[in-house]
């Protein structure tokens, strides 16, 4: 009987949303850029967490 492999959850495979800056004018101000940096770092952290969870799922699937 072949072993069943658990599927990687779809939320780990979905793209991480790209945050866009909230601009009050045509140019990004320093304050707006710091807020955007926070959003970008949060998106990067989310993407890295998804990748780590996918790696764990793959290790479990391969029996490591």
ABEGO torsion letter per residue (X at the ends): XBBBBBBBBAAAABBBBBBBBBBABABBBAAAAAAAAAAAAAAAAAAAAAAAAAAAAAAAAAGX
